[in-house]
Amino acid sequence: MFEALKSSIQVGKMLLPNRMAMSAMGVEIAEEDGHAGEPIIAYYEERARGGVGLIVTEVCAIAYPQGATALRQLALSSDKFLPGLRELTSRVHQHGAKIALQLVHHGKVSRVDMRAGRPLLVPSEPRFAGAMDLANDLSAEEIGWLMKAVSGPPPSFKEADATDIAWVIDSFAMAADRAKRAGFDAIEVHAAHGYLLSEFLSPAWNFREDEYGGSAENRARLLCEVIRAIKERVGDSFPVWPRIDCREFRTPGGIALGDAQRTAELAEEAGADAVHVSAYADATSGVAFTDAPLVHKESGYVEDAAAIKSRIDIPVIAVGRIEPEIAEELIKKGRIDIVAMARKLLADPALPNKVKAGKVNDIRPCIYCYTCVAQPYFDRPVRCAVNALTGHEAAFAGLLREASERPRRILIVGGGPAGLEAARVASLRGHDVILCEKSKRLGGTLRFAALVYPPNERLLDWLERQVRELDIDVRLQTEVTLDLIREISPDEILIAIGARRARPEVEGADQDHVFDGEELRELLTGDGKGSGGAVEKLSLTGRIALRAARATGLTQSPRQLRLASKLFMPIGANVVIVGGGLVGLELAEFLAERGRQVTVLEAGPKFGLEMAHPRRWRVLYELRQQGVQLVPNVTLHAIGRRDVEYILDADLQADPEAGGSTLETAADTVIFATGLEANATLAETLRESGIPLREIGDVKGPGYLEGAIHDGFHAVIDRP
């Protein structure tokens, strides 16, 4: 199983133990002066321990801080950085992995230069303005963070002259020499993602009329000279390869596949030992970021990588949401040679070892929520929604592998994501864990979230599987009372029962075609904390269909229910969703895909603020493409039999005495996706037991999936 992925491969003179590579990601956990300290060393060591064959580090600015985009990125501009980097490479090598340093000059996006008032080095004065919609769906607070991250005088540009070009070439070569002396096994030259070398390669950014502009050969000249200079400095046996864009999305006149194929050929002629194929897009457009470099589509660049491979004889590294099963087939068929992963290895650093052992079901899945890649926009350290350890390996990785000094009996109340993660970590640390869930299934709100957003289902399956396979006493359909606590006699109680939902106070909210989140969850999954009356709101046909679905087990599987809901669902043709947060937007997407006409009414000025903003950009773009009406700044007035009445806040402010003009939208079904709040009732009752307790997850107030997972993790790992 996975024989191709497990097989070794030669890249130049370097032998990789397997075909799984960690792709570079900006994580901003280096020290503030670019040194490699323990946090970033432990971060990379954890991925090496997980069995990856090759690690490609985050970008390292060749002349740091010149040409850098962040201060907390690795630096190698002098020998003073070598001791930390030697420790990094030594720790990675202890686990059998190879490690390449990714070298870069960020060109027009060198934010450190911008903040310092230095001109940005470019091939030509930029002409492409772009969509300029990046900030449209950001909150005022996010815009403030973004402006702080790029603060400084208005940018100025310096068109590279012969002296600048010679300096760039020499700086790459000197950095490569230091990398070799620091113990790195190879160099990846970053010639993608709109950075300096990519700008020279791109017809949309390079308008030069000298030997570095015009034809594809001329535009690739600087990259080829950099590769040759590195080889001359460090020796031909030291592997070097470029990372290039297969195309530039949403960029008129940008890099096309033919350009990338020719660049790959020229790089091979210059001595490159491999080619790493990525992609880029208009950096001023929010949704474009989810086309490239962070693709929302599975195997997004595979066809282009294969087309490039058909033109060269050196290995091709492919990236972009490629699942292990797909990678295995691609390698077997000779379409790619190595698969690179980034987000997947944040979610589960041990993914390669699990692939090698044939235990792919044990891989903690990335849910592609974009939380990790949202952080660099604001100069913040990396974090992962599903893996609280990411970015904190130095503090907690060792603890997770060790038994607790004080094993305890821990009662966890609630089998949602916070409770499941707490149970998993507690069991791994040697505690005696009892998990009680009031309903008949584990998962809590994650089960409903798995229905409307498919990647969540893989996380649900993984959490359930981990808890079932560990030594955890799971008790379903069990309500925790003081009598039960006395019977169990725990040392500690963790309450993870989730938030409660306040009923909306608006005229017409009690009608049969109006549902809140718990009622909808009860209808679609058979779970929930509702009164059970949601089913009685349906027509006779709807009740019969729903009972048949439950009887056949359809409601037990989000996957099956998702498919069945395309044929029948007890939801009207015109749906109004009240609340444009994460829950409301995911539900709107789910319903629009099933042919409903959806309107989302949001009290605030922006939508989806609980989402990491790159995912928000993608979701809002797709909702607009599907014709979903997104109405912000709304005050709900009343719900009628076939419509919803609301007032726009601007109208209300313009005419407060008249109360603003009332607008109407058709509504066969109304769904409230609002009203989540802290749920302290059970905690107040159980405190009478006198046993120490903690509330985790949404029970303290909405923290959504990331908050639940991180809360569950820290509730256990932070204790001795």
HELIX and SHEET records of a PDB file:
HELIX    1   1 GLU A    3  LYS A    6  1                                   4    
HELIX    2   2 GLU A   38  ARG A   49  1                                  12    
HELIX    3   3 ASP A   79  PHE A   81  5                                   3    
HELIX    4   4 LEU A   82  HIS A   93  1                                  12    
HELIX    5   5 GLY A  107  VAL A  109  5                                   3    
HELIX    6   6 ARG A  111  ALA A  116  1                                   6    
HELIX    7   7 ALA A  140  ALA A  149  1                                  10    
HELIX    8   8 ALA A  162  ARG A  181  1                                  20    
HELIX    9   9 LEU A  196  LEU A  201  1                                   6    
HELIX   10  10 ALA A  216  ARG A  219  1                                   4    
HELIX   11  11 ARG A  221  VAL A  234  1                                  14    
HELIX   12  12 LEU A  257  ALA A  270  1                                  14    
HELIX   13  13 VAL A  287  THR A  290  5                                   4    
HELIX   14  14 VAL A  302  LYS A  309  1                                   8    
HELIX   15  15 PRO A  324  LYS A  332  1                                   9    
HELIX   16  16 ARG A  343  ALA A  347  1                                   5    
HELIX   17  17 LEU A  351  LYS A  356  1                                   6    
HELIX   18  18 VAL A  360  ASP A  362  5                                   3    
HELIX   19  19 THR A  371  ALA A  374  1                                   4    
HELIX   20  20 GLN A  375  PHE A  378  5                                   4    
HELIX   21  21 GLU A  393  LEU A  400  1                                   8    
HELIX   22  22 PRO A  417  LEU A  428  1                                  12    
HELIX   23  23 THR A  445  VAL A  452  1                                   8    
HELIX   24  24 PRO A  455  GLU A  469  1                                  15    
HELIX   25  25 LEU A  482  ILE A  488  1                                   7    
HELIX   26  26 GLY A  517  THR A  525  1                                   9    
HELIX   27  27 VAL A  535  LYS A  537  5                                   3    
HELIX   28  28 LEU A  540  ALA A  551  1                                  12    
HELIX   29  29 LEU A  554  GLN A  556  5                                   3    
HELIX   30  30 PRO A  558  ALA A  564  1                                   7    
HELIX   31  31 LEU A  582  ALA A  592  1                                  11    
HELIX   32  32 HIS A  613  GLN A  625  1                                  13    
HELIX   33  33 ASP A  649  ALA A  654  1                                   6    
HELIX   34  34 THR A  681  LEU A  686  1                                   6    
HELIX   35  35 ARG A  687  SER A  689  5                                   3    
HELIX   36  36 GLY A  697  LYS A  700  5                                   4    
HELIX   37  37 TYR A  704  ILE A  717  1                                  14    
SHEET    1   A 2 ILE A   9  VAL A  11  0                                        
SHEET    2   A 2 MET A  14  LEU A  16 -1                                        
SHEET    1   B 9 MET A  20  MET A  22  0                                        
SHEET    2   B 9 LEU A  54  ALA A  61  1                                        
SHEET    3   B 9 LYS A  98  VAL A 104  1                                        
SHEET    4   B 9 ALA A 186  ALA A 191  1                                        
SHEET    5   B 9 VAL A 240  PHE A 249  1                                        
SHEET    6   B 9 VAL A 275  ALA A 281  1                                        
SHEET    7   B 9 VAL A 316  VAL A 319  1                                        
SHEET    8   B 9 ILE A 338  MET A 341  1                                        
SHEET    9   B 9 MET A  20  MET A  22  1                                        
SHEET    1   C 2 LEU A 120  VAL A 122  0                                        
SHEET    2   C 2 PHE A 157  GLU A 159  1                                        
SHEET    1   D 5 ILE A 472  LEU A 476  0                                        
SHEET    2   D 5 ASP A 432  GLU A 437  1                                        
SHEET    3   D 5 ARG A 409  VAL A 413  1                                        
SHEET    4   D 5 GLU A 492  ILE A 495  1                                        
SHEET    5   D 5 LEU A 693  GLU A 695  1                                        
SHEET    1   E 2 ARG A 500  ARG A 501  0                                        
SHEET    2   E 2 LEU A 676  GLU A 677 -1                                        
SHEET    1   F 5 VAL A 514  ASP A 516  0                                        
SHEET    2   F 5 THR A 669  PHE A 672  1                                        
SHEET    3   F 5 ASN A 574  VAL A 578  1                                        
SHEET    4   F 5 GLN A 597  LEU A 601  1                                        
SHEET    5   F 5 GLN A 629  VAL A 631  1                                        
SHEET    1   G 3 VAL A 634  ILE A 639  0                                        
SHEET    2   G 3 ASP A 643  LEU A 648 -1                                        
SHEET    3   G 3 THR A 662  ALA A 666 -1                                        
END                                                                             
